Amino acid sequence: SSQMSGIGDCEDAAPSFDENKPIVWYGTSIQQGGVASRAGNEYDAIISRALGVDIHNFGFAGNGKMELSVAKYLAMVPASVLIIDCLPNMDAASVTERTIPLVQFLRKNGHATTPIVLAEGTPYPAEWLNGSPYADTAKNEALKQAFDTLVGTLGVKGLYYVKGCDLFKS
């Protein structure tokens, strides 16, 4: 399938990609490696080694916010896959406001057919212990609504959705 379905069903799906082009990952301090114990331990470096592909890290501490000013740079980078992983730096209103314009900008500027992955946020440590409600729930719902609009109403192809529950499988 070229698209992933609803929140909560945690099915596996992944875009096919050109291993000769880098994966471009736009995210937060988590992506940047701000919480890694040493260089090379950030998760994109681990994934890069496991897949044998280059990953260009566009992680910005406190500033991964789906901004079009960053998208202008993403549009210039050849990419096999674009991953948008900014929810930890955003609130639901900004996710609603920025997701659709970001994807549309990328589709019109350099990435007409590049697979784009939209990633939900994940529960914070205390939430894993204490359970729902999760702080990211509203942000995740806003991202899913934007995804559904992009795919269902606007007909955007090659768009993928990763649910937070898919990020920490056993």
Sequence and secondary structure as in RCSB ss.txt:
>XXXX:A:sequence
SSQMSGIGDCEDAAPSFDENKPIVWYGTSIQQGGVASRAGNEYDAIISRALGVDIHNFGFAGNGKMELSVAKYLA
MVPASVLIIDCLPNMDAASVTERTIPLVQFLRKNGHATTPIVLAEGTPYPAEWLNGSPYADTAKNEALKQAFDTL
VGTLGVKGLYYVKGCDLFKS
>XXXX:A:secstr
  S   TTS         TTS EEEEE HHHHTTT SSTT SHHHHHHHHHT  EEEEE TTT S  HHHHHHHT
TS  SEEEEE GGG  HHHHHHHHHHHHHHHHHTT SSS EEEE     HHHHHH SS TTHHHHHHHHHHHHII
IIIS   SEEEE GGGTT  
